[in-house]
Amino acid sequence: MKRVGALLFVLGLLVLSIPSAFAVQPDEVMSNPAQEARARELSRELRCMVCQNQSIDD
């Protein structure tokens, strides 16, 4: 059980250390146009708490 916990801890550190690997690229488009429009609207509305309140889209 300790090994599983240690493995999850290490995997968590890896995910936190390379967040840009999971970022959506600007040229990526969803296959469903309604979902794409919703995702674009959300990215314009969501604000970054670290980057001086810039939108996620910026």
C-alpha positions in Angstrom: 0.0 0.0 0.0 2.9 2.3 0.7 4.3 1.7 -2.8 1.0 2.7 -4.4 1.0 5.9 -2.3 4.6 6.7 -3.3 3.8 6.0 -6.9 0.8 8.4 -6.8 2.9 11.0 -5.1 5.7 10.8 -7.8 3.1 10.9 -10.6 1.5 14.0 -9.0 4.8 15.7 -8.8 5.4 14.9 -12.5 2.0 16.3 -13.5 2.6 19.5 -11.5 6.1 20.0 -12.9 5.1 19.9 -16.6 1.6 21.5 -16.9 2.2 22.8 -20.4 2.3 19.2 -21.7 -1.4 19.0 -21.0 -2.3 22.5 -22.3 -4.7 22.9 -25.2 -3.0 24.4 -28.2 -4.6 27.3 -30.0 -5.0 25.4 -33.3 -6.8 22.5 -31.6 -10.5 22.3 -32.5 -13.2 20.0 -31.1 -15.1 17.9 -33.6 -18.5 19.1 -32.1 -19.1 22.8 -33.1 -21.3 23.4 -30.1 -18.7 22.1 -27.7 -16.0 24.1 -29.4 -18.1 27.3 -29.1 -18.7 26.6 -25.4 -15.0 25.8 -24.8 -14.0 29.1 -26.5 -16.5 31.1 -24.5 -15.3 29.5 -21.2 -11.7 30.2 -22.1 -12.6 33.9 -22.6 -14.5 34.1 -19.3 -12.2 32.2 -17.0 -9.5 34.3 -15.3 -6.0 33.3 -14.1 -5.4 33.9 -10.4 -1.7 34.1 -11.0 -1.4 36.1 -14.2 -2.9 39.4 -13.1 -6.4 38.3 -13.8 -5.8 37.7 -17.5 -8.3 35.4 -19.3 -7.3 31.8 -19.9 -7.7 32.6 -23.6 -5.0 35.3 -23.4 
